[in-house]
Amino acid sequence: MLSNETIVSQIKALLSNHPHINLDILFLYVPEFQILHDLIEDDEIIQGYCIGLLEGSKEKLSPAKWLVVLTNKRFHFVQNSILRTSFQHIPLEFSNIKKVTTKLGWFFGQIQFISKDQTLKLLQIGKKDYSFFLPCLKKYL
């Protein structure tokens, strides 16, 4: 597991071209960043992230916002509600992905991950988050 400081430095490196984003506010607004050090392995490097609502074909998922983190090895879908004591985590290995489709509308984008086991659809992604995440996504798929 990585340390929290390593997670912060990796996110800071991703945002080097976005000096207007305050890391303290980002980590406060998105509590899922606080638990990433428990989920990401030592040899994983964060390549990008995105925030949206998640729908699953196999199970009922929490209707709150989800953080999707792309590393050099897999995707991590993480939801950490302030009201609950536990978090939800869905790791998705690159080898299990059959197809990824993207769509950008007038206000929001969406990304659909089709794997061997289920389909995960990330909805209501803000346009800025979508345009930030899409180049990272295309590098690995």
N, CA, C and O atoms as a GROMACS GRO file, in nm:
protein
  564
    1MET      N    1   0.083  -0.119   0.000
    1MET     CA    2   0.000   0.000   0.000
    1MET      C    3   0.088   0.125   0.000
    1MET      O    4   0.193   0.130   0.063
    2LEU      N    5   0.041   0.223  -0.071
    2LEU     CA    6   0.112   0.349  -0.078
    2LEU      C    7   0.079   0.435   0.043
    2LEU      O    8  -0.024   0.415   0.107
    3SER      N    9   0.164   0.529   0.074
    3SER     CA   10   0.134   0.623   0.182
    3SER      C   11   0.043   0.733   0.128
    3SER      O   12   0.034   0.754   0.007
    4ASN      N   13  -0.023   0.802   0.219
    4ASN     CA   14  -0.110   0.912   0.179
    4ASN      C   15  -0.030   1.024   0.112
    4ASN      O   16  -0.080   1.090   0.021
    5GLU      N   17   0.094   1.046   0.157
    5GLU     CA   18   0.179   1.148   0.098
    5GLU      C   19   0.213   1.114  -0.048
    5GLU      O   20   0.222   1.203  -0.132
    6THR      N   21   0.231   0.986  -0.077
    6THR     CA   22   0.259   0.943  -0.214
    6THR      C   23   0.139   0.968  -0.303
    6THR      O   24   0.153   1.011  -0.417
    7ILE      N   25   0.020   0.940  -0.251
    7ILE     CA   26  -0.103   0.966  -0.327
    7ILE      C   27  -0.114   1.115  -0.357
    7ILE      O   28  -0.143   1.154  -0.470
    8VAL      N   29  -0.091   1.199  -0.257
    8VAL     CA   30  -0.099   1.344  -0.275
    8VAL      C   31   0.002   1.390  -0.380
    8VAL      O   32  -0.031   1.471  -0.466
    9SER      N   33   0.124   1.339  -0.374
    9SER     CA   34   0.226   1.382  -0.470
    9SER      C   35   0.192   1.334  -0.612
    9SER      O   36   0.220   1.405  -0.709
   10GLN      N   37   0.133   1.216  -0.626
   10GLN     CA   38   0.094   1.167  -0.758
   10GLN      C   39  -0.020   1.251  -0.816
   10GLN      O   40  -0.020   1.281  -0.936
   11ILE      N   41  -0.117   1.287  -0.733
   11ILE     CA   42  -0.228   1.371  -0.779
   11ILE      C   43  -0.175   1.511  -0.813
   11ILE      O   44  -0.218   1.572  -0.912
   12LYS      N   45  -0.084   1.561  -0.731
   12LYS     CA   46  -0.024   1.693  -0.757
   12LYS      C   47   0.050   1.693  -0.891
   12LYS      O   48   0.043   1.791  -0.966
   13ALA      N   49   0.120   1.585  -0.922
   13ALA     CA   50   0.190   1.574  -1.049
   13ALA      C   51   0.092   1.573  -1.167
   13ALA      O   52   0.119   1.632  -1.272
   14LEU      N   53  -0.022   1.506  -1.150
   14LEU     CA   54  -0.124   1.504  -1.254
   14LEU      C   55  -0.180   1.643  -1.282
   14LEU      O   56  -0.214   1.676  -1.395
   15LEU      N   57  -0.189   1.723  -1.177
   15LEU     CA   58  -0.250   1.855  -1.186
   15LEU      C   59  -0.149   1.966  -1.208
   15LEU      O   60  -0.181   2.084  -1.191
   16SER      N   61  -0.026   1.931  -1.246
   16SER     CA   62   0.078   2.033  -1.264
   16SER      C   63   0.040   2.136  -1.371
   16SER      O   64   0.083   2.251  -1.363
   17ASN      N   65  -0.039   2.097  -1.469
   17ASN     CA   66  -0.083   2.190  -1.573
   17ASN      C   67  -0.213   2.261  -1.538
   17ASN      O   68  -0.269   2.335  -1.619
   18HIS      N   69  -0.262   2.239  -1.416
   18HIS     CA   70  -0.387   2.299  -1.369
   18HIS      C   71  -0.363   2.369  -1.235
   18HIS      O   72  -0.411   2.322  -1.132
   19PRO      N   73  -0.290   2.480  -1.235
   19PRO     CA   74  -0.253   2.545  -1.109
   19PRO      C   75  -0.372   2.606  -1.034
   19PRO      O   76  -0.359   2.640  -0.916
   20HIS      N   77  -0.485   2.621  -1.100
   20HIS     CA   78  -0.603   2.680  -1.036
   20HIS      C   79  -0.676   2.580  -0.944
   20HIS      O   80  -0.764   2.620  -0.869
   21ILE      N   81  -0.640   2.452  -0.950
   21ILE     CA   82  -0.704   2.351  -0.866
   21ILE      C   83  -0.629   2.341  -0.733
   21ILE      O   84  -0.510   2.313  -0.730
   22ASN      N   85  -0.701   2.365  -0.625
   22ASN     CA   86  -0.645   2.358  -0.490
   22ASN      C   87  -0.657   2.214  -0.438
   22ASN      O   88  -0.767   2.162  -0.426
   23LEU      N   89  -0.544   2.152  -0.409
   23LEU     CA   90  -0.544   2.013  -0.363
   23LEU      C   91  -0.618   1.995  -0.231
   23LEU      O   92  -0.686   1.894  -0.212
   24ASP      N   93  -0.605   2.090  -0.139
   24ASP     CA   94  -0.673   2.079  -0.010
   24ASP      C   95  -0.824   2.074  -0.029
   24ASP      O   96  -0.893   1.995   0.035
   25ILE      N   97  -0.875   2.159  -0.116
   25ILE     CA   98  -1.019   2.161  -0.142
   25ILE      C   99  -1.061   2.035  -0.216
   25ILE      O  100  -1.167   1.979  -0.188
   26LEU      N  101  -0.980   1.990  -0.312
   26LEU     CA  102  -1.010   1.866  -0.385
   26LEU      C  103  -1.021   1.748  -0.290
   26LEU      O  104  -1.114   1.668  -0.301
   27PHE      N  105  -0.926   1.734  -0.199
   27PHE     CA  106  -0.927   1.622  -0.105
   27PHE      C  107  -1.040   1.635  -0.003
   27PHE      O  108  -1.089   1.535   0.050
   28LEU      N  109  -1.081   1.757   0.025
   28LEU     CA  110  -1.194   1.778   0.116
   28LEU      C  111  -1.326   1.747   0.046
   28LEU      O  112  -1.413   1.683   0.105
   29TYR      N  113  -1.341   1.792  -0.078
   29TYR     CA  114  -1.464   1.774  -0.154
   29TYR      C  115  -1.483   1.628  -0.198
   29TYR      O  116  -1.596   1.581  -0.210
   30VAL      N  117  -1.373   1.557  -0.221
   30VAL     CA  118  -1.378   1.419  -0.268
   30VAL      C  119  -1.312   1.330  -0.162
   30VAL      O  120  -1.192   1.304  -0.170
   31PRO      N  121  -1.389   1.283  -0.062
   31PRO     CA  122  -1.330   1.205   0.048
   31PRO      C  123  -1.270   1.072   0.004
   31PRO      O  124  -1.196   1.009   0.079
   32GLU      N  125  -1.302   1.028  -0.118
   32GLU     CA  126  -1.246   0.902  -0.169
   32GLU      C  127  -1.095   0.910  -0.183
   32GLU      O  128  -1.027   0.808  -0.174
   33PHE      N  129  -1.041   1.029  -0.205
   33PHE     CA  130  -0.896   1.044  -0.215
   33PHE      C  131  -0.827   1.006  -0.083
   33PHE      O  132  -0.713   0.960  -0.084
   34GLN      N  133  -0.896   1.025   0.028
   34GLN     CA  134  -0.838   0.997   0.161
   34GLN      C  135  -0.814   0.849   0.185
   34GLN      O  136  -0.731   0.814   0.270
   35ILE      N  137  -0.883   0.760   0.113
   35ILE     CA  138  -0.867   0.616   0.136
   35ILE      C  139  -0.791   0.545   0.024
   35ILE      O  140  -0.772   0.423   0.030
   36LEU      N  141  -0.748   0.618  -0.075
   36LEU     CA  142  -0.676   0.555  -0.187
   36LEU      C  143  -0.550   0.482  -0.143
   36LEU      O  144  -0.514   0.380  -0.200
   37HIS      N  145  -0.483   0.535  -0.041
   37HIS     CA  146  -0.358   0.471   0.003
   37HIS      C  147  -0.384   0.328   0.055
   37HIS      O  148  -0.292   0.247   0.059
   38ASP      N  149  -0.508   0.297   0.095
   38ASP     CA  150  -0.542   0.161   0.138
   38ASP      C  151  -0.573   0.068   0.021
   38ASP      O  152  -0.571  -0.054   0.037
   39LEU      N  153  -0.600   0.124  -0.096
   39LEU     CA  154  -0.647   0.045  -0.210
   39LEU      C  155  -0.543   0.025  -0.319
   39LEU      O  156  -0.543  -0.077  -0.387
   40ILE      N  157  -0.456   0.122  -0.335
   40ILE     CA  158  -0.360   0.117  -0.444
   40ILE      C  159  -0.231   0.050  -0.396
   40ILE      O  160  -0.179   0.082  -0.289
   41GLU      N  161  -0.181  -0.042  -0.476
   41GLU     CA  162  -0.061  -0.117  -0.440
   41GLU      C  163   0.065  -0.035  -0.466
   41GLU      O  164   0.062   0.066  -0.536
   42ASP      N  165   0.175  -0.081  -0.408
   42ASP     CA  166   0.302  -0.007  -0.416
   42ASP      C  167   0.351   0.016  -0.558
   42ASP      O  168   0.410   0.121  -0.587
   43ASP      N  169   0.328  -0.080  -0.648
   43ASP     CA  170   0.380  -0.066  -0.784
   43ASP      C  171   0.283   0.002  -0.879
   43ASP      O  172   0.308   0.006  -1.000
   44GLU      N  173   0.173   0.055  -0.829
   44GLU     CA  174   0.076   0.125  -0.912
   44GLU      C  175   0.105   0.275  -0.911
   44GLU      O  176   0.142   0.333  -0.809
   45ILE      N  177   0.088   0.336  -1.026
   45ILE     CA  178   0.106   0.481  -1.041
   45ILE      C  179  -0.023   0.539  -1.096
   45ILE      O  180  -0.076   0.490  -1.196
   46ILE      N  181  -0.074   0.641  -1.032
   46ILE     CA  182  -0.199   0.704  -1.074
   46ILE      C  183  -0.177   0.779  -1.205
   46ILE      O  184  -0.087   0.863  -1.215
   47GLN      N  185  -0.259   0.747  -1.304
   47GLN     CA  186  -0.248   0.810  -1.435
   47GLN      C  187  -0.357   0.914  -1.461
   47GLN      O  188  -0.340   1.003  -1.544
   48GLY      N  189  -0.468   0.902  -1.389
   48GLY     CA  190  -0.579   0.995  -1.406
   48GLY      C  191  -0.693   0.960  -1.312
   48GLY      O  192  -0.694   0.854  -1.251
   49TYR      N  193  -0.789   1.051  -1.302
   49TYR     CA  194  -0.907   1.026  -1.220
   49TYR      C  195  -1.025   1.100  -1.278
   49TYR      O  196  -1.011   1.192  -1.358
   50CYS      N  197  -1.143   1.058  -1.236
   50CYS     CA  198  -1.266   1.116  -1.285
   50CYS      C  199  -1.374   1.094  -1.178
   50CYS      O  200  -1.366   0.999  -1.100
   51ILE      N  201  -1.474   1.182  -1.176
   51ILE     CA  202  -1.580   1.173  -1.076
   51ILE      C  203  -1.715   1.174  -1.146
   51ILE      O  204  -1.738   1.253  -1.237
   52GLY      N  205  -1.804   1.084  -1.104
   52GLY     CA  206  -1.938   1.079  -1.161
   52GLY      C  207  -2.026   0.982  -1.085
   52GLY      O  208  -1.986   0.929  -0.981
   53LEU      N  209  -2.144   0.960  -1.136
   53LEU     CA  210  -2.236   0.863  -1.079
   53LEU      C  211  -2.212   0.729  -1.146
   53LEU      O  212  -2.180   0.725  -1.265
   54LEU      N  213  -2.227   0.620  -1.073
   54LEU     CA  214  -2.196   0.488  -1.127
   54LEU      C  215  -2.318   0.399  -1.126
   54LEU      O  216  -2.389   0.389  -1.027
   55GLU      N  217  -2.341   0.333  -1.239
   55GLU     CA  218  -2.446   0.231  -1.252
   55GLU      C  219  -2.379   0.099  -1.286
   55GLU      O  220  -2.286   0.095  -1.366
   56GLY      N  221  -2.425  -0.007  -1.225
   56GLY     CA  222  -2.373  -0.140  -1.253
   56GLY      C  223  -2.483  -0.231  -1.304
   56GLY      O  224  -2.598  -0.219  -1.262
   57SER      N  225  -2.448  -0.320  -1.395
   57SER     CA  226  -2.547  -0.413  -1.450
   57SER      C  227  -2.572  -0.532  -1.357
   57SER      O  228  -2.675  -0.598  -1.366
   58LYS      N  229  -2.479  -0.557  -1.270
   58LYS     CA  230  -2.485  -0.677  -1.187
   58LYS      C  231  -2.542  -0.651  -1.048
   58LYS      O  232  -2.612  -0.736  -0.992
   59GLU      N  233  -2.514  -0.537  -0.993
   59GLU     CA  234  -2.553  -0.508  -0.855
   59GLU      C  235  -2.601  -0.365  -0.842
   59GLU      O  236  -2.571  -0.280  -0.925
   60LYS      N  237  -2.675  -0.339  -0.737
   60LYS     CA  238  -2.722  -0.203  -0.707
   60LYS      C  239  -2.609  -0.129  -0.638
   60LYS      O  240  -2.559  -0.173  -0.534
   61LEU      N  241  -2.568  -0.017  -0.697
   61LEU     CA  242  -2.457   0.060  -0.642
   61LEU      C  243  -2.511   0.185  -0.574
   61LEU      O  244  -2.621   0.231  -0.604
   62SER      N  245  -2.434   0.237  -0.483
   62SER     CA  246  -2.472   0.357  -0.411
   62SER      C  247  -2.499   0.472  -0.508
   62SER      O  248  -2.420   0.494  -0.600
   63PRO      N  249  -2.609   0.545  -0.489
   63PRO     CA  250  -2.643   0.653  -0.582
   63PRO      C  251  -2.566   0.782  -0.557
   63PRO      O  252  -2.612   0.889  -0.596
   64ALA      N  253  -2.453   0.775  -0.495
   64ALA     CA  254  -2.371   0.893  -0.467
   64ALA      C  255  -2.259   0.901  -0.572
   64ALA      O  256  -2.247   0.815  -0.658
   65LYS      N  257  -2.178   1.006  -0.562
   65LYS     CA  258  -2.068   1.021  -0.657
   65LYS      C  259  -1.960   0.916  -0.630
   65LYS      O  260  -1.937   0.875  -0.517
   66TRP      N  261  -1.896   0.875  -0.738
   66TRP     CA  262  -1.789   0.777  -0.733
   66TRP      C  263  -1.663   0.839  -0.793
   66TRP      O  264  -1.670   0.921  -0.885
   67LEU      N  265  -1.549   0.800  -0.739
   67LEU     CA  266  -1.420   0.838  -0.792
   67LEU      C  267  -1.366   0.719  -0.871
   67LEU      O  268  -1.360   0.608  -0.819
   68VAL      N  269  -1.328   0.743  -0.996
   68VAL     CA  270  -1.264   0.639  -1.076
   68VAL      C  271  -1.119   0.681  -1.093
   68VAL      O  272  -1.089   0.788  -1.146
   69VAL      N  273  -1.030   0.594  -1.049
   69VAL     CA  274  -0.887   0.621  -1.058
   69VAL      C  275  -0.825   0.521  -1.155
   69VAL      O  276  -0.840   0.400  -1.140
   70LEU      N  277  -0.755   0.574  -1.252
   70LEU     CA  278  -0.683   0.492  -1.349
   70LEU      C  279  -0.538   0.484  -1.304
   70LEU      O  280  -0.472   0.586  -1.286
   71THR      N  281  -0.489   0.363  -1.287
   71THR     CA  282  -0.347   0.343  -1.257
   71THR      C  283  -0.283   0.273  -1.377
   71THR      O  284  -0.350   0.244  -1.476
   72ASN      N  285  -0.156   0.247  -1.367
   72ASN     CA  286  -0.087   0.176  -1.474
   72ASN      C  287  -0.125   0.028  -1.480
   72ASN      O  288  -0.081  -0.042  -1.571
   73LYS      N  289  -0.207  -0.021  -1.385
   73LYS     CA  290  -0.244  -0.163  -1.382
   73LYS      C  291  -0.394  -0.190  -1.393
   73LYS      O  292  -0.434  -0.294  -1.444
   74ARG      N  293  -0.477  -0.097  -1.344
   74ARG     CA  294  -0.621  -0.123  -1.338
   74ARG      C  295  -0.698   0.006  -1.311
   74ARG      O  296  -0.640   0.113  -1.292
   75PHE      N  297  -0.830  -0.009  -1.310
   75PHE     CA  298  -0.918   0.099  -1.268
   75PHE      C  299  -0.964   0.069  -1.126
   75PHE      O  300  -0.985  -0.047  -1.090
   76HIS      N  301  -0.980   0.172  -1.047
   76HIS     CA  302  -1.038   0.159  -0.913
   76HIS      C  303  -1.162   0.248  -0.909
   76HIS      O  304  -1.153   0.369  -0.929
   77PHE      N  305  -1.277   0.187  -0.882
   77PHE     CA  306  -1.401   0.261  -0.862
   77PHE      C  307  -1.422   0.267  -0.712
   77PHE      O  308  -1.434   0.164  -0.646
   78VAL      N  309  -1.427   0.389  -0.657
   78VAL     CA  310  -1.431   0.405  -0.512
   78VAL      C  311  -1.542   0.501  -0.473
   78VAL      O  312  -1.559   0.607  -0.534
   79GLN      N  313  -1.619   0.462  -0.371
   79GLN     CA  314  -1.723   0.549  -0.316
   79GLN      C  315  -1.710   0.544  -0.165
   79GLN      O  316  -1.714   0.437  -0.105
   80ASN      N  317  -1.694   0.661  -0.104
   80ASN     CA  318  -1.674   0.671   0.040
   80ASN      C  319  -1.770   0.775   0.096
   80ASN      O  320  -1.738   0.894   0.103
   81SER      N  321  -1.887   0.731   0.134
   81SER     CA  322  -1.988   0.822   0.186
   81SER      C  323  -1.951   0.869   0.326
   81SER      O  324  -1.902   0.790   0.407
   82ILE      N  325  -1.975   0.995   0.353
   82ILE     CA  326  -1.948   1.051   0.485
   82ILE      C  327  -2.044   0.989   0.589
   82ILE      O  328  -2.009   0.976   0.706
   83LEU      N  329  -2.162   0.952   0.544
   83LEU     CA  330  -2.264   0.900   0.634
   83LEU      C  331  -2.241   0.754   0.674
   83LEU      O  332  -2.297   0.707   0.772
   84ARG      N  333  -2.158   0.682   0.597
   84ARG     CA  334  -2.132   0.542   0.627
   84ARG      C  335  -1.994   0.524   0.688
   84ARG      O  336  -1.906   0.608   0.673
   85THR      N  337  -1.977   0.413   0.758
   85THR     CA  338  -1.847   0.384   0.818
   85THR      C  339  -1.757   0.304   0.724
   85THR      O  340  -1.637   0.294   0.748
   86SER      N  341  -1.813   0.249   0.619
   86SER     CA  342  -1.733   0.171   0.526
   86SER      C  343  -1.739   0.234   0.386
   86SER      O  344  -1.818   0.324   0.361
   87PHE      N  345  -1.653   0.186   0.298
   87PHE     CA  346  -1.649   0.237   0.162
   87PHE      C  347  -1.674   0.122   0.066
   87PHE      O  348  -1.666   0.005   0.103
   88GLN      N  349  -1.706   0.156  -0.058
   88GLN     CA  350  -1.722   0.057  -0.163
   88GLN      C  351  -1.604   0.071  -0.259
   88GLN      O  352  -1.562   0.181  -0.293
   89HIS      N  353  -1.552  -0.043  -0.302
   89HIS     CA  354  -1.438  -0.045  -0.393
   89HIS      C  355  -1.457  -0.155  -0.496
   89HIS      O  356  -1.480  -0.271  -0.461
   90ILE      N  357  -1.448  -0.117  -0.622
   90ILE     CA  358  -1.457  -0.214  -0.731
   90ILE      C  359  -1.331  -0.201  -0.815
   90ILE      O  360  -1.317  -0.104  -0.890
   91PRO      N  361  -1.238  -0.296  -0.804
   91PRO     CA  362  -1.121  -0.292  -0.893
   91PRO      C  363  -1.156  -0.357  -1.026
   91PRO      O  364  -1.229  -0.456  -1.030
   92LEU      N  365  -1.104  -0.302  -1.135
   92LEU     CA  366  -1.130  -0.357  -1.267
   92LEU      C  367  -0.997  -0.367  -1.342
   92LEU      O  368  -0.937  -0.267  -1.380
   93GLU      N  369  -0.954  -0.490  -1.360
   93GLU     CA  370  -0.827  -0.516  -1.427
   93GLU      C  371  -0.840  -0.490  -1.577
   93GLU      O  372  -0.946  -0.513  -1.635
   94PHE      N  373  -0.733  -0.442  -1.640
   94PHE     CA  374  -0.733  -0.418  -1.783
   94PHE      C  375  -0.766  -0.546  -1.861
   94PHE      O  376  -0.837  -0.542  -1.962
   95SER      N  377  -0.717  -0.659  -1.813
   95SER     CA  378  -0.737  -0.786  -1.884
   95SER      C  379  -0.883  -0.829  -1.885
   95SER      O  380  -0.923  -0.908  -1.971
   96ASN      N  381  -0.964  -0.781  -1.792
   96ASN     CA  382  -1.106  -0.817  -1.787
   96ASN      C  383  -1.194  -0.726  -1.872
   96ASN      O  384  -1.312  -0.754  -1.890
   97ILE      N  385  -1.138  -0.618  -1.923
   97ILE     CA  386  -1.218  -0.522  -1.999
   97ILE      C  387  -1.230  -0.569  -2.144
   97ILE      O  388  -1.130  -0.596  -2.211
   98LYS      N  389  -1.355  -0.578  -2.190
   98LYS     CA  390  -1.380  -0.614  -2.330
   98LYS      C  391  -1.390  -0.489  -2.417
   98LYS      O  392  -1.340  -0.487  -2.530
   99LYS      N  393  -1.455  -0.385  -2.363
   99LYS     CA  394  -1.479  -0.266  -2.443
   99LYS      C  395  -1.504  -0.146  -2.352
   99LYS      O  396  -1.564  -0.159  -2.246
  100VAL      N  397  -1.457  -0.029  -2.395
  100VAL     CA  398  -1.485   0.096  -2.325
  100VAL      C  399  -1.540   0.194  -2.428
  100VAL      O  400  -1.480   0.217  -2.533
  101THR      N  401  -1.656   0.251  -2.397
  101THR     CA  402  -1.715   0.350  -2.487
  101THR      C  403  -1.729   0.482  -2.412
  101THR      O  404  -1.753   0.484  -2.292
  102THR      N  405  -1.714   0.590  -2.485
  102THR     CA  406  -1.725   0.724  -2.426
  102THR      C  407  -1.827   0.805  -2.505
  102THR      O  408  -1.850   0.782  -2.624
  103LYS      N  409  -1.887   0.900  -2.437
  103LYS     CA  410  -1.987   0.985  -2.501
  103LYS      C  411  -1.987   1.119  -2.429
  103LYS      O  412  -1.987   1.124  -2.306
  104LEU      N  413  -1.989   1.227  -2.506
  104LEU     CA  414  -1.993   1.361  -2.449
  104LEU      C  415  -2.117   1.432  -2.500
  104LEU      O  416  -2.139   1.445  -2.620
  105GLY      N  417  -2.198   1.478  -2.405
  105GLY     CA  418  -2.319   1.552  -2.440
  105GLY      C  419  -2.296   1.701  -2.423
  105GLY      O  420  -2.182   1.748  -2.419
  106TRP      N  421  -2.406   1.776  -2.414
  106TRP     CA  422  -2.396   1.921  -2.401
  106TRP      C  423  -2.333   1.962  -2.268
  106TRP      O  424  -2.252   2.055  -2.264
  107PHE      N  425  -2.369   1.893  -2.160
  107PHE     CA  426  -2.323   1.933  -2.028
  107PHE      C  427  -2.237   1.829  -1.958
  107PHE      O  428  -2.150   1.864  -1.878
  108PHE      N  429  -2.259   1.701  -1.989
  108PHE     CA  430  -2.192   1.593  -1.918
  108PHE      C  431  -2.139   1.488  -2.015
  108PHE      O  432  -2.184   1.477  -2.129
  109GLY      N  433  -2.041   1.413  -1.967
  109GLY     CA  434  -1.990   1.299  -2.041
  109GLY      C  435  -2.025   1.171  -1.969
  109GLY      O  436  -2.067   1.173  -1.854
  110GLN      N  437  -2.007   1.060  -2.038
  110GLN     CA  438  -2.025   0.930  -1.975
  110GLN      C  439  -1.925   0.831  -2.034
  110GLN      O  440  -1.885   0.841  -2.150
  111ILE      N  441  -1.887   0.736  -1.952
  111ILE     CA  442  -1.793   0.632  -1.992
  111ILE      C  443  -1.853   0.499  -1.950
  111ILE      O  444  -1.895   0.482  -1.836
  112GLN      N  445  -1.855   0.405  -2.042
  112GLN     CA  446  -1.909   0.272  -2.013
  112GLN      C  447  -1.798   0.169  -2.023
  112GLN      O  448  -1.728   0.163  -2.124
  113PHE      N  449  -1.781   0.090  -1.919
  113PHE     CA  450  -1.680  -0.014  -1.911
  113PHE      C  451  -1.752  -0.149  -1.920
  113PHE      O  452  -1.829  -0.184  -1.832
  114ILE      N  453  -1.726  -0.224  -2.026
  114ILE     CA  454  -1.787  -0.356  -2.041
  114ILE      C  455  -1.678  -0.459  -2.013
  114ILE      O  456  -1.577  -0.465  -2.082
  115SER      N  457  -1.702  -0.539  -1.910
  115SER     CA  458  -1.604  -0.642  -1.871
  115SER      C  459  -1.666  -0.779  -1.890
  115SER      O  460  -1.781  -0.792  -1.933
  116LYS      N  461  -1.590  -0.882  -1.857
  116LYS     CA  462  -1.640  -1.019  -1.867
  116LYS      C  463  -1.757  -1.044  -1.773
  116LYS      O  464  -1.847  -1.120  -1.805
  117ASP      N  465  -1.755  -0.978  -1.656
  117ASP     CA  466  -1.854  -1.004  -1.553
  117ASP      C  467  -1.972  -0.909  -1.553
  117ASP      O  468  -2.084  -0.950  -1.523
  118GLN      N  469  -1.948  -0.782  -1.586
  118GLN     CA  470  -2.055  -0.683  -1.575
  118GLN      C  471  -2.025  -0.560  -1.659
  118GLN      O  472  -1.919  -0.547  -1.719
  119THR      N  473  -2.122  -0.470  -1.661
  119THR     CA  474  -2.106  -0.341  -1.728
  119THR      C  475  -2.117  -0.232  -1.623
  119THR      O  476  -2.212  -0.229  -1.545
  120LEU      N  477  -2.020  -0.143  -1.621
  120LEU     CA  478  -2.020  -0.028  -1.531
  120LEU      C  479  -2.028   0.098  -1.616
  120LEU      O  480  -1.951   0.116  -1.710
  121LYS      N  481  -2.122   0.185  -1.582
  121LYS     CA  482  -2.140   0.308  -1.657
  121LYS      C  483  -2.123   0.426  -1.564
  121LYS      O  484  -2.198   0.441  -1.466
  122LEU      N  485  -2.025   0.511  -1.593
  122LEU     CA  486  -2.000   0.632  -1.517
  122LEU      C  487  -2.074   0.746  -1.587
  122LEU      O  488  -2.046   0.777  -1.702
  123LEU      N  489  -2.168   0.807  -1.515
  123LEU     CA  490  -2.256   0.909  -1.571
  123LEU      C  491  -2.232   1.045  -1.509
  123LEU      O  492  -2.167   1.057  -1.405
  124GLN      N  493  -2.283   1.146  -1.573
  124GLN     CA  494  -2.279   1.284  -1.525
  124GLN      C  495  -2.137   1.329  -1.487
  124GLN      O  496  -2.114   1.386  -1.381
  125ILE      N  497  -2.046   1.302  -1.577
  125ILE     CA  498  -1.908   1.348  -1.560
  125ILE      C  499  -1.902   1.491  -1.613
  125ILE      O  500  -1.940   1.516  -1.728
  126GLY      N  501  -1.856   1.583  -1.532
  126GLY     CA  502  -1.842   1.721  -1.577
  126GLY      C  503  -1.752   1.730  -1.698
  126GLY      O  504  -1.659   1.650  -1.714
  127LYS      N  505  -1.778   1.827  -1.784
  127LYS     CA  506  -1.702   1.839  -1.909
  127LYS      C  507  -1.552   1.856  -1.885
  127LYS      O  508  -1.471   1.800  -1.959
  128LYS      N  509  -1.516   1.932  -1.783
  128LYS     CA  510  -1.373   1.952  -1.755
  128LYS      C  511  -1.308   1.822  -1.707
  128LYS      O  512  -1.199   1.788  -1.751
  129ASP      N  513  -1.376   1.750  -1.617
  129ASP     CA  514  -1.324   1.620  -1.571
  129ASP      C  515  -1.314   1.522  -1.688
  129ASP      O  516  -1.216   1.448  -1.699
  130TYR      N  517  -1.414   1.522  -1.773
  130TYR     CA  518  -1.417   1.432  -1.888
  130TYR      C  519  -1.298   1.460  -1.981
  130TYR      O  520  -1.229   1.367  -2.023
  131SER      N  521  -1.276   1.588  -2.012
  131SER     CA  522  -1.166   1.622  -2.103
  131SER      C  523  -1.029   1.599  -2.037
  131SER      O  524  -0.930   1.577  -2.107
  132PHE      N  525  -1.022   1.604  -1.905
  132PHE     CA  526  -0.899   1.575  -1.831
  132PHE      C  527  -0.869   1.425  -1.832
  132PHE      O  528  -0.754   1.384  -1.845
  133PHE      N  529  -0.974   1.343  -1.819
  133PHE     CA  530  -0.958   1.198  -1.805
  133PHE      C  531  -0.944   1.126  -1.938
  133PHE      O  532  -0.874   1.025  -1.945
  134LEU      N  533  -1.010   1.174  -2.042
  134LEU     CA  534  -1.015   1.102  -2.169
  134LEU      C  535  -0.877   1.073  -2.229
  134LEU      O  536  -0.856   0.960  -2.273
  135PRO      N  537  -0.782   1.168  -2.234
  135PRO     CA  538  -0.649   1.136  -2.289
  135PRO      C  539  -0.578   1.025  -2.209
  135PRO      O  540  -0.508   0.942  -2.267
  136CYS      N  541  -0.595   1.025  -2.077
  136CYS     CA  542  -0.534   0.920  -1.993
  136CYS      C  543  -0.595   0.784  -2.027
  136CYS      O  544  -0.525   0.684  -2.037
  137LEU      N  545  -0.725   0.784  -2.044
  137LEU     CA  546  -0.798   0.662  -2.076
  137LEU      C  547  -0.753   0.603  -2.208
  137LEU      O  548  -0.734   0.482  -2.220
  138LYS      N  549  -0.737   0.687  -2.307
  138LYS     CA  550  -0.700   0.640  -2.442
  138LYS      C  551  -0.559   0.583  -2.446
  138LYS      O  552  -0.530   0.498  -2.530
  139LYS      N  553  -0.470   0.629  -2.357
  139LYS     CA  554  -0.333   0.577  -2.353
  139LYS      C  555  -0.330   0.430  -2.310
  139LYS      O  556  -0.241   0.355  -2.351
  140TYR      N  557  -0.426   0.390  -2.226
  140TYR     CA  558  -0.420   0.256  -2.168
  140TYR      C  559  -0.516   0.158  -2.231
  140TYR      O  560  -0.511   0.038  -2.201
  141LEU      N  561  -0.604   0.204  -2.318
  141LEU     CA  562  -0.699   0.111  -2.378
  141LEU      C  563  -0.692   0.112  -2.529
  141LEU      O  564  -0.766   0.038  -2.595
   0.00000   0.00000   0.00000
